[in-house]
């Protein structure tokens, strides 16, 4: 039987080459819808978390396909508004990295959680990601709209990857989850 282990190492080595993409919060202000839309693609933490939510929702199927992404987007918006108000949150970057690690582990281990816990975790992770974005919005509603559109697109890509027609094999989904978890662990240690 072939093991996915070597591909995990290849992904981990690839991530080490991209340290500048690890965090998407260099302290700049997002001033337009375009900047807001591009922002989630500029940081590995947000990119992986949003794809992972889509993959998880797609794997679960049924109502989870819309409940998890919608929960993420709604709570991320609330978190962004809270961050916009200037409320500091200690350990925010560590919390975001931990969310990437947790989502990766959920995918890699194919954890079976009750729907309220699924929604609660997604909401918590979205709050952290939104809070980080909020400080960068500079009171630009257009940037928030752009960011939400990109978030929805990334969730949609994850959903498509898990869809029956295009479904990644369970082993590949687990490998991808393990890679996401390793990236989250690396972000925590960096």
Secondary structure in CASP SS format (residue, H / E / C, confidence):
PFRMAT SS
TARGET T0000
AUTHOR 0000-0000-0000
METHOD secondary structure of the structure
MODEL  1
X C 1.00
X C 1.00
X C 1.00
X C 1.00
X H 1.00
X H 1.00
X H 1.00
X H 1.00
X H 1.00
X H 1.00
X H 1.00
X H 1.00
X H 1.00
X H 1.00
X H 1.00
X H 1.00
X C 1.00
X C 1.00
X H 1.00
X H 1.00
X H 1.00
X C 1.00
X C 1.00
X C 1.00
X C 1.00
X C 1.00
X C 1.00
X C 1.00
X C 1.00
X C 1.00
X C 1.00
X C 1.00
X H 1.00
X H 1.00
X H 1.00
X H 1.00
X H 1.00
X H 1.00
X H 1.00
X C 1.00
X C 1.00
X C 1.00
X C 1.00
X H 1.00
X H 1.00
X H 1.00
X H 1.00
X H 1.00
X H 1.00
X H 1.00
X H 1.00
X H 1.00
X H 1.00
X H 1.00
X H 1.00
X H 1.00
X H 1.00
X H 1.00
X H 1.00
X H 1.00
X C 1.00
X C 1.00
X C 1.00
X H 1.00
X H 1.00
X H 1.00
X H 1.00
X H 1.00
X H 1.00
X H 1.00
X H 1.00
X H 1.00
X H 1.00
X H 1.00
X H 1.00
X H 1.00
X H 1.00
X H 1.00
X H 1.00
X H 1.00
X H 1.00
X H 1.00
X H 1.00
X H 1.00
X C 1.00
X C 1.00
X C 1.00
X C 1.00
X C 1.00
X C 1.00
X C 1.00
X H 1.00
X H 1.00
X H 1.00
X H 1.00
X H 1.00
X H 1.00
X H 1.00
X H 1.00
X H 1.00
X H 1.00
X H 1.00
X H 1.00
X H 1.00
X H 1.00
X H 1.00
X H 1.00
X H 1.00
X H 1.00
X C 1.00
X C 1.00
X C 1.00
X C 1.00
X C 1.00
X H 1.00
X H 1.00
X H 1.00
X H 1.00
X H 1.00
X H 1.00
X H 1.00
X H 1.00
X H 1.00
X H 1.00
X H 1.00
X H 1.00
X H 1.00
X H 1.00
X H 1.00
X H 1.00
X H 1.00
X H 1.00
X H 1.00
X H 1.00
X C 1.00
X C 1.00
X C 1.00
X C 1.00
X C 1.00
X C 1.00
X H 1.00
X H 1.00
X H 1.00
X H 1.00
X H 1.00
X H 1.00
X H 1.00
X H 1.00
X H 1.00
X H 1.00
X H 1.00
X H 1.00
X H 1.00
X H 1.00
X H 1.00
X H 1.00
X H 1.00
X H 1.00
X H 1.00
X H 1.00
X H 1.00
X H 1.00
X C 1.00
X C 1.00
X C 1.00
X C 1.00
X C 1.00
X C 1.00
X C 1.00
X H 1.00
X H 1.00
X H 1.00
X H 1.00
X H 1.00
X H 1.00
X H 1.00
X H 1.00
X H 1.00
X H 1.00
X H 1.00
X H 1.00
X H 1.00
X H 1.00
X H 1.00
X H 1.00
X H 1.00
X H 1.00
X H 1.00
X H 1.00
X C 1.00
END
